[in-house]
């Protein structure tokens, strides 16, 4: 678990996992017409990957602050 302390490893893992989840979401529940993000697989995967990276960054900052105190 020591490698998870590196910020960029955690962000990369969060982004990749979220991008895969975004693709799965698009495949099963994505819309076919009228939706800007959910209608094309790569847009949904990109959006989910960005959101996952942001959440992983926030998680890393929280864990770093918690371990200092």
N, C-alpha and C positions, 0 to 999 in steps of 0.2 A: 504493500500500500504506500510505500515511500515515493514511488514514481508519481502518484496522484497529487503530491504536494507541488509539483511543477505546474505553474499556471497554464502554460500553453498546451500541455498534454491533456489536462482536464477540459479545456475549452475545445480542443480538437475532437476529443471523444464525445463530448456533448453535441457538437455540431454534426458529426457523422451519424450518431444515433438518431438525432432529430431529423436529419435529412432522410434517413431510411424510413422513419416513422411517417414523415410527410408524404413520401412516395406511396407507402401502404395506404395511408388515408386517401390519397388521390385515386388509387386503384379501386378501392372498394366504395368510397362515398363521394368522390369528387364530382363536380358538376360538369356537364357537357357544353352548356351554352350560358352566356350571360355573366359568368363569374370571371373576375379579373385574375385572381391568383389561383383558384382551385380548378380552372378548366384545363390548364396545361401542366404536365407532370413536372417539368424542370422548374417552373415557377413555384409550385407548391413545395418541392424539395428544397429549393434555395431559401424560401421564406422560413420553412421549418428549421433548416440548418442555422440560419442567422439567429432565430429566436432561441434555439438550443445553445448556441455559443454565448449569447447574452446571459441566459440563465446559469450556465456553467461558470461564467466569470463572476456573477453575483455570488454563487455558492462558494467559489474559491475565496473570495474576499471575506465572506462570513466565517468560513472555517479558519482562515488565517487570523482574524481578529479574536475568535473564540479560543484559539490555541495560545495566544499571547497572554490572555488574562487568566 
